[in-house]
Amino acid sequence: MDGKSGIFLFCAAAAWIAVGYKVAALARNPRNLNLWVLTLCIALPAAGFTMAVPAVYTAVNRFFGVPNLASLLVYGCIVGYSVTALVMLMLWHMPAAEALPRARVLAVFYGLVLVAMAVLFANSGATVEAPSDFDDVYGPRPVGGTFLLVYVSAFAFGLGVAAWRSLQFAGRVARSDGRPWLRRGLRLVAAGSIVALGYCLGKGGYVVAAWFGTTLPALSDLGTLCACVGALVITIGFTIPSWGPNLSAAAERLGRARTYLRLYPLWHAMYQVMPEIALDPPASRRADLRMLRDLDFALYRRVIEIRDGRLALAAYLAPPDGTRPPDGRGPDAPGGRTAAATREAIRIRDALARLRAASPERLAADPFAPAARGTRAAPPAQPDDGDLAADLEFLGQVSSALRRLPATTAASSPGAPVRS
């Protein structure tokens, strides 16, 4: 198998996977017109790439008994993609009652293009099989070259309109409902269409140059590469609005899991001195990882327990102005959030040392000790996401800084609360 066949197979496989994804969605929602058009929009280039593989190309020609018929079918699929892509974009940003009359006009126009291509192909004299180089063999001929120029011109028109409409619609989405994955998908469709225009320019340039006696196979190969890359980007663009939100949800969950694990050193340092803060303390760090199965509750509990521990340490914390930052090396220079987190970590470390040295009687009488925990309750309403995210980030920085700090005893009055 040569490199071109491998590329065609890869593009076909990627497109057919996307088709399968959409067919599954169609099984759940068979009356969705947009979904039918989108599935067809992906299936047509998938069929085109499949038939472009030489083994399939030859089998198709043998089945119909017409030499090189697969070339007409491949290019017909690509032209068909052009019309369905434009219809898909119209259905995305206007009512079906308004889009369908325009779709019928496009269908008539591209139907005429397909008829012209079929007539030119029938008169091209393409009687010798050329599964890998049909364009190179028949493009320099007057009728064969005209066939290719009609095809790439129609395809280029569709790509140009698709790119323009995609960018136009993406701007409208950004200004209105703000659906980020639809906006990204539209921009990918526009980018893929622009890249695929290189295919039209390459093939068209090859034919025109051949008519003037200059053979430029590299130009044709570059055009094929642009078609493959553009098709992949367009396929991703058309499908990403449906599966992209799952990526956001997964990334958000991974972020929460990272935060939960990042808070462990701070929570564990407090738990060792004040075990009563924990509702359901894990037996080990490995056991703590099992809490990730109920991540939202586990993270909520971890933050609450850290805040309870911080409250219990209030009488043992040195005043903020009395803390000393580290020696100023690296990112902990005074003034930044990292420096503030490090200073807070030093205060907590020293307060824990004071509390650890306190007598059991004093600890038991500490008015800031957290109350006994009951059974799990539903989390209260959270602050707005921006404030919560900032709070979690700062606690994570404090935890990381505490993990890096050397163990030490309190600097003044061990075992006694700090008087402000």
Summary of the structure (lengths in Angstrom):
residues: 420
radius of gyration: 33.0
end to end distance: 79.6
largest distance: 103.2
contacts: 1281
relative contact order: 0.07
helix: 77%
strand: 0%
